C-alpha cells in the first residue's frame, strides 16, 4: 500500500541520521577525555525515529548539540514501544546506568517519570512536553513545555482563510492534554476568522499507537474530506503520513505539525501542504543540553511560546505562494497573541 511505503520511506530516512551517534553517542559512557570526564546523556522516546514530527524534532536538538559541544558528552537513544510491559520499569532500567541527564520525550507517562526521578536524585531528568506543578530550581526535573495552542490558533486562522467550503478538520493521534491544546487553539483560530465555520475533530486511537498508524490516519482523513473538509490539521506523529497522502489524493490542503512537513513529503504531496505548526522540540532539547554542559541546568518549568519562536508556522520555497495572500493576516494575529490582545484557550 502506498501509505505504508511512505511511512517506511520516512523511517528509513531518519535512520540515516543515526550516523551522528558514532560521533556523539555510541561510545563507552563516562569515558574520560583529557582532564575531564564526559557527561552522559540519554533520550527516551515513545516509538521510533522516522515520524518526521515530534521524535525527529527532539532528536534534531541532540544532533545540533553534538555539533556544537559533542566532545563534552556521550549520548544514547532508547526506544519505548507498546510491546514493552511497563514504562516505569523501562525508564528505571535507563536510570540505573547513572546518566547525568535523561530526556524523556512525550507526556503520556509523566507520573512514572516523577517517581523514577525521586529515586535517582543524582540524575537530572528533562520532561519534554510535560508539566509538573510545584517544582523548584533545586528539583532534579526540568519540564520543557510549549504553547501549542498559540501556534495552532494561527493554523486554525490559516485553515479558515483558505477554506472554500466553510468546513475544516482536525485529526489527533490520541486524546492527551497536549493534543487537546493543539485542537483548542485550532478551533479558536478558525472561529476567530469565521464564527460559523464547521470543524470536524477525530482521534486515531485511544492509545499511543495512534501516532504510528498511517493507514488509520488516511481512513479518517478520507472520511472528513467526504464530509466536506477542504483543509485538515493533523497532530498525529507518524500517522500524519497517511493524512497527508489522503489530502494530496483528494487535492485539498493539509497542515502539518511539529516540523516543517512540506520538506519531507514526496514531491507530488508538497503542493497540498499549506504550512505546518512548528514546535521547537529541537530548541528545547538543545538549550537543555547546553545548560547541562555549562553547569547551569536548574529544575522547574520552561515554556516555549510564540514570543520566543518556540512555536510558529512554516514558510518555505514550496508553500510561500500558497500562504502569500493570508500571511499579512497571520502576522497581524500573531502580533495580537504576543501582545495579549488575543487570549488563546488551552482546552
N, C-alpha and C positions, 0 to 999 in steps of 0.2 A: 504494500500500500504506500502511496506517495507520502502520506503523513509520517509513517514510520521511517521512510528513507530520510525525510527532512530532519526528524528527531535524531537519527543516527549520525547524520552529517554534522549536526550541531555538536553532538557529543564528541565525535571524532576530532573536530576542530579544536575543542577545548583541551583534548589530550596533548596536542602539540605544545600547549603552554606548560606542560609538566616538565619540559626540558629545564625550565627555570629551577626546579627543585635540586638539580645536580649542582647548581651554583649557590643556592641559599639554604637548602634544607637537607637533602639526603646525605648527610654526613653524620659522623658519630656525635650524638648530642652531648653538649657540655665540654667539647674538646677545647683545650687551651690553645690560644693563638697568641704568640708573642708573650707579653706580660699580663694578659688579661684572659679571663675565661668567657667564652662566648655565651650570650644569653640563649635560652631555649624557648622557642615559641611554637605553639601548636594551634591549629584551627580545626574545629569540629563542624562539619556541615551536614545538613539533613539531605540525604540523597547524594547526588554526584555533580561533578563539574559537567559543563556542556549544556546547562539550561539557558545560557546566554541571557541571564536575568540576574536574580539575587545572588546565587552562589558564585557565578563568574565575576560579578562586580566586586564581591567581597575578596575573591582571590586576586583580582587585579590590584587591590591595595597591598597585598603581600608582595606581588611582583614589583610594584613601584618601590616599596620599602627595601626590597632586596637589591634593587639597582642603586639606591641612594646610600644605604648603610648595611648591606648584607654581610659585610665582613664582621659585623658585631653580633649577629645572631644566626642560629640554626633554626630551621623550620621543618615541621612535619604536618601533613594533612591527614585527617581522619574522616571517614565517611560513615554516617549512621543511616541505616536503611530500615524500612519497616520489617525486614526479616530479623532484625536484632530484637531480642526479647525485652530489653529494658534499657531505656535511655540513661537512667541514672547509673546503672552498673557500667554501661559503656563509658560514660563521662568519667566515672571514678577510675576506670582502668587506664584512662589517659592521664588523669591527675596523679596517679601513683608513680608516673615516670618523672615527677618532680620538675615540671616546666616552670619557667619564670612567669610565663603568660599563656593562658589558654583562651582563645577567642571562640566562643560558642555562637555560631551563626544561626539565627532563627529563634522565634519566640514561643514555640509550642511547648517547651519544657522548662520554663523559667523557674518553677518551684524546685525541680531537680537540680538546676544549676545553683540555686541558693543553698540547698542542703549540702551539695558537694563542696561548694566554696567554704562553708562553715567548718568542714572537716579538714580542709587543706589551706590553713591561714597563710602559709608562706608562698602560695601560688596566687598570682593575680588573675582574675577572670574578667574578660570583656564580654558582656552580654549584648551581642549585636542584634538590634531590632527588638530589644526587650527593656521593660521599665520595672524597677524595683523601688517601691517607696521607702523612705526613711534612711537611705544610705548616707554616709558621711565620707569626708575625704580620707578617713582612716580605714574605710572598708576595703576589702580586697576584691570588690566587684565594681566595675565601671560599666554603666549602662550607656549604650550608644543607640539613640533613637532618632527618628525623623518625623517631620511634619508632612507625612504623605498626603494628608488631607489638603494642604495648601497647593502642592503640585497637581493633585488630582482635580482641584477646583478649576485650574487652568485647562485641564484636559476636558472637563465637562463643558466649559465655555467653548472650547475649540470644536467639540463634537456638535454642540447646538448651532454654532455658527456655520458649520459645513453641512448639516443635515438638511435634506430637502423634504423628507417625509414627516419631520417632527417626531421621529421615533429613533431612539438610540439604545445601545445595550451596554451592560457591564457583566463580565464573567470573572469570578474569583476562583482560585484553586480550591480553597475550603474556607469555612467561616471561622475567622480569627479576629481578635481586636484590631490587629494591624490591617487586615484586608478590609475590615469594616470602615477603617479610616480612608482607604482608597475609595470605597463606594460612597461614603458620606460626602466627601469632597467633590467627587464626580457628579453626583446628583445635584448638589447645591450649585455647582458651577453651571450645569446645563440649565437649571431652572432660573439662574440669575439672568441668563440670556433670554430664555423663553419659558415663562412660568407654566405654560400649557404643554410643554414637551412631555412625551411618554418615555419612561426609562425602564427597559426590561433588565432584570437582575437575576443571575443564577450563580450557583457554586457547583464546581465539577464533582467533588466528592465530599464526604464528611470526615475525611482523614487526610494525611499528608500525601497520599497517592494522587490527590487532586492536582498536585504540582508536577506530576510526571506522566500524565495520561493525554497525549496529544490527540488520540482518536476520539476520546470523550469530549475534549475541548472543541474539536471540529464539529462533532454532532450537535452540541449545544449552540455553537455559533450559527450553524445552519438553521436551527430552529428559530433563533432570534431574527435572522435575516428573512426567513419566510414570513415572520410576523410583521415585518416592515422596517426593522432596524437597518439604517444605512450608515451608521458609524458604531463600532464596538470598541470598548476599552477593556483590555484584559490585564488582570493581575494574577497570573496563573503559572508563573515559572515555566518549566519545560512544556507544560500543556499548551502554552501560548503558540507553539509551532503549528498546532492543529487549528487554532483560532485564526491565525494569520493566513493559513492556507485556505480556509473556508472563505474568508473575506476576499482574498485575491481571486478565487474561482468565481465568486458571485459579483466581483467588481464593486465592492463597497469599501469604505475606509475602515482601517483598524488602527488603534492606538496601543503602542507597546508600553511596557513598564520596566522600571529599574535601570535598564541600559538602553542605549540608542539602538533599537532593534532594526531600524532601516539598514544599518551597516552589516548585519549578519544574516539577513534572509536572502534566498535566491533572487536573482535579478528580476525574474518575472513577478515577484511579490512586491518589490520596492515601490512601484507606483501607487500602491494601496496602503502603505504605512504612512498615515498622516503625520504622526510625530510619536514621541514616547515620553512618558513621565520619568525623568531621570531621578534616580535615588542614589545618592553618592555613598554607597556602602564602601567603595574603594577609598574615598576620602576619610571616612570614619576609621577604617582599619589602618590606613597609613598613619594618620595622626596618633592613633593609639600606640603603634609600634615605635613611632618617633619619640613619643613621651616616655616609653619604657627605656629606650636607648639613652635618652637624656636624663634618666632618673627623675622624671617629672610626673609620672603617671599617678593619678590620685583616684580614689574611689568616688562614687556619686554618679550623677547622670549628666550626659552631654547630649543636647538635642541639635540636630542639623536641620535648619529651616530654609525657607525661600530667601530670607535676607542674606544668609551666608552661602547661598548657592548649594545647600545640602540637598535641595530638591529643585526641580525646574522642568523645562521642556526642551526636547532635542530639535536642533536645526542643523541641517547638513546640505550638501550639494544636491541630494536626491529630493528632499522634501521642501527645499526653500521656496520653490514656486507654488507648492500646494498650500503653504501657510502664509504666503506673502500678503494676501488680502485681509487676513484676520490677525496678523501679527501686531499691528498697531493697537487693536482692541485687547489682545492678550497682554501686551506690555502695560497698557492702562490699568487693567485688572490686577496685574502683578504688583504695580506700584501701590494700589489701594490696599492690597493684602499686607504688604510690608509696612505701610503707614498705620495699619489698624483700622482703616475706614471700612474694609470688608472683614467681617468675622467669619472664619470658616469653621463649620461644625466638624466634630470628630466621630459622631455616630448619628 
